[in-house]
Amino acid sequence: MAIVLDKDRGIESELEERIGLECPYCGVFAHMSPQAFPDAAAVIRDKPKHVGLVYQCDACHAPVFLRFAVREYADNRVELYRNFVELERPKERFAFSYLPDHTEVLFREALSCYSANNFNAFASMCRRAAKGSFEALGDGGKLRAFEEVMEAQEIAGIDDDTFAPIKTVLFGTGQYEELPLLNRAQAGILLEVLKDMFYQCFVRHGKLSRAIKVRRFFVSENSSKRQSA
């Protein structure tokens, strides 16, 4: 199941399987085929701890860069762990047009931090974006947001210990340097919880209001046409 760089045969996988992931360019979950890889002899000579490989997205044919940790060196081959780090992550999508302007700016920057794997910078920007959203919601806004977040925890079945740093980031009142340090998994939970909070507090309201306005417009227009007929 390992990925191997061989001096004579190049790159090979024991299962001849391709990697599947979401392409950072086209956003499609697709297979990735090896496109370019370093010279095995040079890697064996220098013995780095990590090796970068270039794969090609089968959907859009764009190059996708992945970093693998080295598992073992041999005389004529290098064995890599199958786990990898995506050096370019797909951009997160959201209905930004429904957010207040100030919150939109901060949340876009938060998502940029997340896509760059800067998870603690992401947490700091989430705190700022959440705080701005509470102010935009007005009196009782923070309490309403808190209730939405607690409901999300219940729906997702997240235990209190796991969820504690998420609540601290979003609703804590301490200084930014007192924010908990997040790993990839915690940052992922924070992202989904904040997206859900923004959806419930802003996007859902905006979409529903717009849909009702459109319905009323067509009802009014049809009534005017019947009266003039």
CORDANOR-V799377 format. One record per residue. N is the residue number from 1. PHI is phi in radians with two decimals (* if undefined). OMEGA is omega in radians with two decimals (* if undefined). NEAR is the number of other C-alpha atoms within 8 Angstrom. Layout:
N/PHI/OMEGA/NEAR ; N/PHI/OMEGA/NEAR
This chain:
1/*/-3.12/6 ; 2/-1.48/2.98/9 ; 3/-1.76/-3.02/12 ; 4/-2.19/2.95/12 ; 5/-1.81/-3.08/13 ; 6/-1.93/-3.13/12 ; 7/-1.02/-3.04/10 ; 8/-1.71/-3.02/4 ; 9/-1.82/3.13/7 ; 10/1.35/-3.10/10 ; 11/-1.64/3.11/9 ; 12/-2.65/3.09/10 ; 13/-2.16/-3.10/10 ; 14/-1.08/-3.12/8 ; 15/-1.79/-3.12/5 ; 16/0.92/-3.09/6 ; 17/-1.79/3.11/6 ; 18/-1.75/3.14/7 ; 19/-1.51/3.07/7 ; 20/-2.01/3.08/8 ; 21/-2.79/3.13/8 ; 22/-1.39/-3.09/9 ; 23/-1.19/3.13/13 ; 24/-1.25/-3.11/10 ; 25/-1.79/-3.10/7 ; 26/-1.70/3.11/7 ; 27/1.33/-3.12/8 ; 28/-1.60/3.02/7 ; 29/-1.37/-3.01/8 ; 30/-2.44/3.03/11 ; 31/-1.32/3.11/11 ; 32/-2.03/-3.14/13 ; 33/-1.84/3.13/10 ; 34/-0.99/-3.13/9 ; 35/-2.05/-3.13/9 ; 36/-2.59/-3.12/7 ; 37/-2.60/-3.08/9 ; 38/-1.23/3.09/9 ; 39/-1.18/-3.07/8 ; 40/-1.05/-3.13/13 ; 41/-1.08/3.14/8 ; 42/-1.19/3.13/8 ; 43/-1.16/3.12/11 ; 44/-1.10/3.14/13 ; 45/-1.17/-3.05/6 ; 46/-1.50/3.12/6 ; 47/0.92/3.04/7 ; 48/-1.27/3.12/7 ; 49/-1.38/-3.13/6 ; 50/-2.31/3.14/8 ; 51/-2.29/3.11/10 ; 52/-1.73/3.11/10 ; 53/-2.15/3.10/13 ; 54/-1.90/3.08/12 ; 55/-1.93/3.11/13 ; 56/-2.04/3.10/12 ; 57/-1.20/-3.14/14 ; 58/-1.23/-3.11/9 ; 59/-1.48/-3.07/8 ; 60/-2.08/3.09/7 ; 61/1.14/3.10/7 ; 62/-1.43/3.08/7 ; 63/-1.36/-3.13/9 ; 64/-2.16/-3.05/12 ; 65/-1.69/3.13/11 ; 66/-2.24/3.13/12 ; 67/-2.03/-3.12/12 ; 68/-2.02/3.02/14 ; 69/-1.47/3.13/11 ; 70/-1.39/3.13/13 ; 71/-1.61/-3.06/8 ; 72/-2.78/3.01/7 ; 73/-1.84/3.02/10 ; 74/-2.26/-3.08/7 ; 75/-1.10/-3.05/5 ; 76/-2.24/-3.10/9 ; 77/-2.71/3.10/12 ; 78/-2.20/3.12/15 ; 79/-1.78/-3.10/12 ; 80/-1.91/2.97/13 ; 81/-1.17/-3.13/11 ; 82/-1.35/3.07/8 ; 83/-1.18/-3.10/6 ; 84/-2.46/3.06/9 ; 85/-1.97/3.09/7 ; 86/-1.39/-3.13/8 ; 87/-1.36/3.04/8 ; 88/-2.27/-3.12/9 ; 89/-1.79/3.08/9 ; 90/-1.07/3.10/10 ; 91/-1.25/3.10/8 ; 92/-1.27/-3.12/6 ; 93/-1.81/3.12/4 ; 94/-2.79/3.12/5 ; 95/-1.42/-3.02/7 ; 96/-1.08/-3.04/6 ; 97/-1.10/-3.13/6 ; 98/-1.58/-3.13/8 ; 99/-1.48/2.98/11 ; 100/-1.02/-3.02/9 ; 101/-0.95/-3.10/6 ; 102/-1.11/3.13/8 ; 103/-1.15/3.13/12 ; 104/-1.04/-3.13/12 ; 105/-1.03/-3.09/8 ; 106/-1.20/-3.11/12 ; 107/-1.26/3.06/11 ; 108/-1.06/3.13/8 ; 109/-1.20/3.08/9 ; 110/-1.07/-3.14/15 ; 111/-1.17/3.07/11 ; 112/-1.11/3.08/10 ; 113/-1.10/-3.14/12 ; 114/-1.13/-3.12/11 ; 115/-1.12/3.13/12 ; 116/-1.59/3.14/9 ; 117/1.14/3.07/7 ; 118/-1.65/-2.90/9 ; 119/-1.25/3.14/12 ; 120/-1.43/2.94/8 ; 121/-1.13/3.07/9 ; 122/-1.04/3.14/14 ; 123/-1.09/3.13/14 ; 124/-1.09/3.13/12 ; 125/-1.22/3.07/12 ; 126/-1.13/3.09/14 ; 127/-1.03/-3.13/11 ; 128/-1.14/-3.14/9 ; 129/-1.14/3.13/14 ; 130/-1.12/-3.14/12 ; 131/-1.08/3.10/10 ; 132/-1.10/-3.14/10 ; 133/-1.21/3.11/11 ; 134/-1.08/3.13/11 ; 135/-1.13/3.14/10 ; 136/-1.17/-3.14/8 ; 137/-1.28/3.10/10 ; 138/1.47/-3.10/7 ; 139/-0.99/3.14/6 ; 140/1.39/-3.08/7 ; 141/-1.13/-3.13/12 ; 142/-1.14/3.12/10 ; 143/-1.13/3.12/7 ; 144/-1.10/3.13/8 ; 145/-1.11/3.13/11 ; 146/-1.07/3.13/9 ; 147/-1.11/3.11/8 ; 148/-1.13/-3.13/10 ; 149/-1.18/3.12/12 ; 150/-1.15/3.08/8 ; 151/-1.17/3.10/8 ; 152/-1.09/3.10/10 ; 153/-1.06/-3.13/11 ; 154/-1.15/-3.13/8 ; 155/-1.09/-3.11/6 ; 156/-1.39/3.12/6 ; 157/1.18/-3.12/6 ; 158/-1.62/-3.11/8 ; 159/-1.25/-3.04/7 ; 160/-1.09/-3.12/6 ; 161/-1.12/3.13/6 ; 162/-1.21/-3.04/9 ; 163/-1.48/-3.07/10 ; 164/-0.97/3.14/8 ; 165/-1.13/3.11/10 ; 166/-1.15/3.11/11 ; 167/-1.12/3.14/9 ; 168/-1.12/3.13/10 ; 169/-1.09/-3.02/13 ; 170/-1.39/-2.97/10 ; 171/-2.14/3.13/10 ; 172/-1.15/-3.11/7 ; 173/-2.00/-3.13/4 ; 174/-1.35/3.11/6 ; 175/-1.26/-3.09/6 ; 176/-1.09/-3.13/6 ; 177/-1.22/3.12/4 ; 178/-1.61/3.11/6 ; 179/-1.15/3.11/11 ; 180/-1.19/3.07/7 ; 181/-1.39/-3.07/5 ; 182/-1.86/2.97/11 ; 183/-1.65/-3.08/7 ; 184/-1.03/-3.09/8 ; 185/-1.12/3.14/7 ; 186/-1.15/3.10/10 ; 187/-1.12/3.09/13 ; 188/-1.12/3.09/8 ; 189/-1.14/3.12/9 ; 190/-1.01/-3.14/10 ; 191/-1.03/-3.08/8 ; 192/-1.18/3.13/8 ; 193/-1.16/-3.13/10 ; 194/-1.19/3.07/11 ; 195/-1.04/3.13/9 ; 196/-1.16/3.12/10 ; 197/-1.08/3.12/11 ; 198/-1.13/3.13/10 ; 199/-1.11/-3.09/9 ; 200/-1.18/-3.05/10 ; 201/-1.49/-3.03/10 ; 202/-2.22/-3.01/10 ; 203/-1.17/-3.13/12 ; 204/-1.04/3.12/9 ; 205/-1.08/-3.11/9 ; 206/-1.15/3.14/9 ; 207/-1.15/-3.13/8 ; 208/-1.14/3.13/8 ; 209/-1.09/3.14/8 ; 210/-1.15/-3.14/8 ; 211/-1.11/3.14/8 ; 212/-1.18/3.09/8 ; 213/-1.07/3.12/8 ; 214/-1.13/3.12/8 ; 215/-1.05/-3.12/8 ; 216/-1.13/3.14/8 ; 217/-1.10/-3.11/8 ; 218/-1.22/3.08/8 ; 219/-1.10/3.14/8 ; 220/-1.12/-3.13/8 ; 221/-1.16/3.11/8 ; 222/-1.12/3.13/8 ; 223/-1.14/3.12/8 ; 224/-1.12/-3.13/8 ; 225/-1.17/3.14/8 ; 226/-1.18/-3.14/7 ; 227/-1.22/-3.13/6 ; 228/-1.48/-3.10/5 ; 229/-1.34/*/4
